[in-house]
Amino acid sequence: MPAPWRAFIETRAAKAGFDSDAVGGHSLKRGALTTDMDRGVRPTRLKQFGRYKSYAVLDEYFELAEIRANLVIRVAEHVSGRLRTP
């Protein structure tokens, strides 16, 4: 990532209370990809957007998204079960 963008991202991250060393261009790219996946954007478009040469990287993101979705479902089931129990 070009230095001006890196500096911009690090400065904004620090002002928002994040560790500026832990936030970078990849964080933004990954966040955008995850958001688009959640919105149902087709894998072909995701591949173009991320400038990936193959679907291998997207497969990793899809696997992580599936794990995240299953975890959310399990937590929701747990919480709803606890709410029904006096």
C-alpha positions in Angstrom: 0.0 0.0 0.0 1.4 3.4 -0.9 2.8 5.4 2.1 0.2 8.2 2.1 -2.7 5.7 2.4 -0.9 3.7 5.0 -0.3 6.9 7.1 -3.9 8.0 6.6 -5.3 4.6 7.8 -2.9 4.4 10.7 -3.8 8.0 11.8 -7.5 7.4 11.6 -7.2 4.1 13.4 -5.3 5.7 16.2 -7.9 8.5 16.5 -10.6 5.9 16.7 -8.8 4.2 19.6 -7.4 1.2 17.6 -3.8 0.0 17.6 -2.6 1.7 14.5 0.0 -1.0 14.0 -2.7 -3.7 13.9 -4.9 -1.9 11.3 -3.9 -1.5 7.7 -5.0 -1.9 4.1 -5.5 -5.6 4.4 -7.9 -4.9 7.3 -10.0 -2.7 5.0 -9.8 -5.1 2.1 -10.8 -8.0 4.3 -13.7 -6.0 5.9 -15.0 -5.0 2.6 -14.8 -8.6 1.3 -16.6 -10.0 4.4 -19.3 -7.3 4.1 -19.9 -8.1 0.5 -20.0 -11.8 1.2 -22.6 -11.2 3.9 -24.6 -9.2 1.4 -24.6 -12.1 -1.1 -22.3 -10.7 -3.7 -21.3 -13.4 -6.2 -17.9 -15.0 -5.8 -16.9 -14.0 -9.3 -17.4 -10.3 -8.4 -15.6 -10.8 -5.0 -12.6 -12.2 -6.9 -12.6 -9.2 -9.2 -13.0 -6.7 -6.4 -10.1 -8.3 -4.4 -7.9 -8.7 -7.5 -7.4 -12.3 -6.6 -5.9 -14.5 -9.3 -7.7 -17.6 -8.0 -10.6 -18.6 -5.8 -8.3 -20.2 -3.2 -8.2 -17.1 -1.0 -11.9 -16.6 -1.3 -12.4 -20.2 -0.2 -10.6 -19.4 3.1 -12.9 -16.4 3.6 -16.0 -18.4 2.9 -14.8 -21.1 5.3 -14.2 -18.4 8.0 -17.6 -16.9 7.3 -19.3 -20.3 7.7 -17.6 -20.8 11.0 -18.6 -17.3 12.1 -22.2 -17.9 11.1 -22.4 -21.3 12.9 -21.0 -19.6 16.0 -23.6 -16.9 15.9 -26.4 -19.5 15.5 -25.0 -21.5 18.5 -24.8 -18.4 20.7 -28.3 -17.3 19.7 -29.7 -20.8 20.5 -27.9 -20.8 23.8 -29.2 -17.4 24.8 -32.7 -18.1 23.7 -32.6 -21.4 25.7 -31.4 -19.6 28.8 -34.2 -17.0 28.3 -36.9 -19.7 28.3 -35.5 -21.3 31.4 -36.7 -19.7 34.7 
